[in-house]
Amino acid sequence: MICWERLTDSYLATGHTPDCNIRIWNTSNGEMVSLLKGHTNEVFVVECHPKEPRILLTAGHDGQVIIWDMLAAVQLKVFQIEYKDEGVPCIFDCKWSPDGLTVAAADIFGYLTIFGFGSSTPYEQHPEEQFFHTDYRPLMRDRNNYVVDEQTQLPPHLLPPPYLVDIDGHPYPVKYQESILKHLRTGTNAHSLSADRPIDDTEDYDEYMRKHFAQFDKERKTFQERNRRSTQPTAMPTESDVTPSLLGVMAPPTNTSTNDTAQDNR
């Protein structure tokens, strides 16, 4: 792993797999400035601080997130991630926030762990389990050999914004869905709602998505009520179960049995 210190362009940090150490290099003469020792397994994250040229963040398969003074080769803070049931995770990615006050680490078990200054209250207001309903959707190749979503026959990057669901695939209330829309309003998926819909038409977009999620929430409640009345489990609704007129580019409903729908959702 390599990270260039971009504030002064004076240093280069490199992670080395065999010895799990981090080396800091002077970019003007190529000499090694310091050797950072502390990790006990492979290091796959090396991130320079966005505001302070001396500060470095590293993380890896030992579950450690270490903040360094890379020139003095001193560990400023060590966070050890370990879960009661799963044990020590392999950290796959870790990033600074733009202001450099917060660190977010993603691991092999699918957890996002956040370290930083301030209060945790804003994070506690959001559900702990956060998945998109499209996370495990199967892909396929069409007759032109393009990769498309198996259910909608659309390229993945053209799919409408996904629903936020829990680990069992149950969608959260609309208030949580709208928080996703705020981030996707000008993102890569914003143009997928309609070919002739301008991306910056935020009022029309917001109204469209409110109807989109309101209809899905209505269908979800209908399925839940049907589940309570029936002894046989019923699959949760997917895009093909929702009224096509509100989904725009979504494919029309297909005639599939309950078991087939449940298998697709898995």
MODA-V603406 format. One record per residue. N is the residue number from 1. SS is DSSP state (hx for helix, st for strand, lp for the rest). D_CENTER is the distance of its C-alpha to the mean C-alpha in Angstrom with 1 decimal. Layout:
BEGIN
N&SS&D_CENTER ; N&SS&D_CENTER
END
This chain:
BEGIN
1&lp&21.3 ; 2&st&22.7 ; 3&st&22.0 ; 4&st&24.5 ; 5&lp&25.5 ; 6&lp&25.5 ; 7&lp&27.4 ; 8&lp&30.7 ; 9&lp&30.1 ; 10&lp&32.1 ; 11&st&30.0 ; 12&st&27.9 ; 13&st&25.9 ; 14&st&25.7 ; 15&st&24.4 ; 16&lp&26.8 ; 17&lp&26.1 ; 18&lp&29.7 ; 19&lp&30.4 ; 20&lp&26.9 ; 21&lp&28.2 ; 22&st&27.0 ; 23&st&29.6 ; 24&st&30.1 ; 25&st&32.2 ; 26&st&34.3 ; 27&lp&33.6 ; 28&lp&37.1 ; 29&lp&39.0 ; 30&lp&36.6 ; 31&lp&37.7 ; 32&st&35.5 ; 33&st&35.2 ; 34&st&33.8 ; 35&st&32.4 ; 36&st&29.7 ; 37&lp&30.1 ; 38&lp&28.1 ; 39&lp&25.5 ; 40&lp&26.9 ; 41&lp&24.5 ; 42&lp&22.8 ; 43&st&20.9 ; 44&st&17.9 ; 45&st&16.7 ; 46&st&19.3 ; 47&st&18.4 ; 48&st&21.3 ; 49&lp&21.4 ; 50&lp&21.0 ; 51&lp&24.3 ; 52&lp&26.4 ; 53&lp&27.5 ; 54&lp&28.6 ; 55&st&25.4 ; 56&st&23.1 ; 57&st&20.0 ; 58&st&19.7 ; 59&st&17.9 ; 60&st&18.4 ; 61&lp&19.3 ; 62&lp&21.6 ; 63&lp&19.0 ; 64&st&20.3 ; 65&st&18.9 ; 66&st&22.0 ; 67&st&22.9 ; 68&st&26.0 ; 69&st&28.9 ; 70&lp&28.9 ; 71&lp&32.4 ; 72&lp&34.0 ; 73&lp&32.0 ; 74&st&31.4 ; 75&st&28.5 ; 76&st&27.8 ; 77&st&25.3 ; 78&st&24.0 ; 79&st&21.3 ; 80&st&21.5 ; 81&lp&18.8 ; 82&lp&20.4 ; 83&st&20.0 ; 84&lp&23.1 ; 85&lp&22.6 ; 86&lp&20.3 ; 87&st&21.9 ; 88&lp&20.6 ; 89&lp&17.2 ; 90&lp&16.5 ; 91&st&14.1 ; 92&st&12.2 ; 93&st&10.9 ; 94&st&11.9 ; 95&st&12.4 ; 96&st&14.9 ; 97&lp&14.7 ; 98&lp&17.0 ; 99&lp&19.8 ; 100&lp&19.6 ; 101&lp&19.9 ; 102&st&16.5 ; 103&st&14.6 ; 104&st&11.1 ; 105&st&10.9 ; 106&st&8.7 ; 107&st&11.3 ; 108&lp&12.7 ; 109&lp&12.9 ; 110&lp&9.3 ; 111&lp&10.0 ; 112&st&8.7 ; 113&st&12.1 ; 114&st&13.3 ; 115&st&16.8 ; 116&st&19.0 ; 117&lp&21.9 ; 118&lp&22.7 ; 119&lp&22.2 ; 120&lp&19.4 ; 121&hx&20.7 ; 122&hx&18.2 ; 123&hx&15.3 ; 124&hx&17.7 ; 125&lp&18.1 ; 126&lp&14.7 ; 127&lp&14.3 ; 128&lp&13.2 ; 129&lp&11.9 ; 130&lp&9.0 ; 131&st&8.2 ; 132&st&8.8 ; 133&lp&12.3 ; 134&lp&11.9 ; 135&lp&9.6 ; 136&lp&13.0 ; 137&lp&15.2 ; 138&lp&17.9 ; 139&st&18.7 ; 140&st&22.3 ; 141&st&24.6 ; 142&lp&27.0 ; 143&lp&30.6 ; 144&lp&29.8 ; 145&lp&27.5 ; 146&lp&24.4 ; 147&st&21.1 ; 148&st&20.5 ; 149&st&18.8 ; 150&lp&21.5 ; 151&lp&21.9 ; 152&lp&22.0 ; 153&lp&23.2 ; 154&lp&21.0 ; 155&lp&19.1 ; 156&hx&15.3 ; 157&hx&14.9 ; 158&hx&17.6 ; 159&lp&16.2 ; 160&lp&16.3 ; 161&lp&13.4 ; 162&lp&12.0 ; 163&lp&13.1 ; 164&st&11.3 ; 165&st&12.9 ; 166&lp&13.8 ; 167&lp&14.1 ; 168&lp&17.2 ; 169&lp&15.9 ; 170&lp&17.8 ; 171&st&16.6 ; 172&lp&16.6 ; 173&lp&19.3 ; 174&hx&19.3 ; 175&hx&18.9 ; 176&hx&15.3 ; 177&hx&14.8 ; 178&hx&16.4 ; 179&hx&14.1 ; 180&hx&11.4 ; 181&hx&14.4 ; 182&hx&15.3 ; 183&hx&12.3 ; 184&hx&12.8 ; 185&lp&16.6 ; 186&lp&17.2 ; 187&lp&14.1 ; 188&lp&14.6 ; 189&lp&14.7 ; 190&hx&17.3 ; 191&hx&20.1 ; 192&hx&19.5 ; 193&hx&21.2 ; 194&lp&24.6 ; 195&lp&26.2 ; 196&lp&28.6 ; 197&lp&26.3 ; 198&lp&25.9 ; 199&lp&22.4 ; 200&lp&24.0 ; 201&lp&25.7 ; 202&hx&23.6 ; 203&hx&26.1 ; 204&hx&26.5 ; 205&hx&22.8 ; 206&hx&22.3 ; 207&hx&25.3 ; 208&hx&24.1 ; 209&hx&20.7 ; 210&hx&22.6 ; 211&hx&24.9 ; 212&hx&22.2 ; 213&hx&20.5 ; 214&hx&24.0 ; 215&hx&25.2 ; 216&hx&22.4 ; 217&hx&23.0 ; 218&hx&26.7 ; 219&hx&26.2 ; 220&hx&24.1 ; 221&hx&27.0 ; 222&hx&29.5 ; 223&hx&27.9 ; 224&hx&27.7 ; 225&hx&31.4 ; 226&hx&32.3 ; 227&hx&30.8 ; 228&hx&32.9 ; 229&hx&36.0 ; 230&lp&35.7 ; 231&lp&36.1 ; 232&lp&33.9 ; 233&lp&30.1 ; 234&lp&28.6 ; 235&lp&25.3 ; 236&lp&22.8 ; 237&lp&22.8 ; 238&lp&20.8 ; 239&hx&21.0 ; 240&hx&24.3 ; 241&hx&25.7 ; 242&lp&25.2 ; 243&lp&27.9 ; 244&hx&27.4 ; 245&hx&29.0 ; 246&hx&26.1 ; 247&hx&23.4 ; 248&lp&25.0 ; 249&lp&23.7 ; 250&lp&22.9 ; 251&lp&25.4 ; 252&lp&28.3 ; 253&lp&28.6 ; 254&lp&29.8 ; 255&lp&32.4 ; 256&lp&30.7 ; 257&lp&31.7 ; 258&hx&29.9 ; 259&hx&29.4 ; 260&hx&28.0 ; 261&hx&25.5 ; 262&hx&24.4 ; 263&hx&24.2 ; 264&hx&22.0 ; 265&hx&19.5 ; 266&lp&19.3
END
